[in-house]
Amino acid sequence: MGAPEADLGSGVRIVQLSSTQRERLLEHGIASMLLSFPGGSGNAGFAVEAIWEEPRMTGEEAKDMSRFAARGRVDQDLKDVVTALRLYQRGAVWNGRRFYWPLRWIPFRRVTGIPGPGAHSPSGEPYRLGQEEIRRFVAFWHDYRNGKVRTGHRLRIAHARLEAGYDRRQAEDRVIDCIVGLEALLQPADARTELSYRVSLRGASLLGRTPEERSAVFADIRRAYALRSAIVHGSDPETVITKIALQGDTAKYLEGLEDLLRRTIRTWTQFVRDRNEQDAFRELDAAIIRGCQIALD
């Protein structure tokens, strides 16, 4: 990141870890998991920090796990930050471990390590945020937390498919996830034929600001459909990517395809913010007929 921390409000912030802190995470990661592999927690450059209040408990009180309900909120904060970062832009970001450090002494309450979602770090380029992007992300984060970035059944499906790609290791799985995510947002409710063509048209109309951009998006989605079709019929994914995507770098192509889904989610969210889905689709289809761009707030 371009700064040592980003304050997200409500006691939550992203902070840069010192070498000493990374070593401490690695040390406690090994200890807490009984000498198992610590999931890369000692290699993390940044962490999400949250501060919250818990009641002071001793003896039998400390056995009542329902008293630790505040931790559930902290865990959700952590998950939300990672998810929002992934939706904001591409890059390898994940939750390898969760650790709790009491700020005052509590009997039997020292450092606790809990494995986070995903057994491995996602592949891809490092996640980077410059100073200006940090400010923009903080604004995006507040929209996300207020429910402005993930409303509606279609958006939830598309978002889940984007998230799933971070835990995939097979190229074909990531391609299928992206296509399912695009279909969840863009396919007509009553579509039975020419689905790839109609989804490609809507994607082009939604994302393209100029005729050239619309043509490029249309071609990208059509190629992705051709790739999925070839994969489900048994072709080798990397061979097909080289042929259909016109490039031999599988990882680069998959990152670009996931970027396409990411852009579609964010633009669709902005488009439907003050409209219901039916009105949004009518405006989108009308823009296709007129050959013009849609109006975004």
RAVENKA-V226632 format. One record per helix or strand of 2 or more residues. SS is the DSSP state (alpha for helix, beta for strand). FROM is the first residue (numbers start at 0). TO is the last residue. Records with the same first field share a line. If there is no record, write none. Layout:
# RAVENKA-V226632
SS=FROM-TO  FROM-TO
This chain:
# RAVENKA-V226632
beta=4-8  11-15  45-49  96-99  111-114
alpha=18-31  40-42  58-62  64-87  130-144  152-166  170-185  194-206  210-231  236-243  249-271  276-289
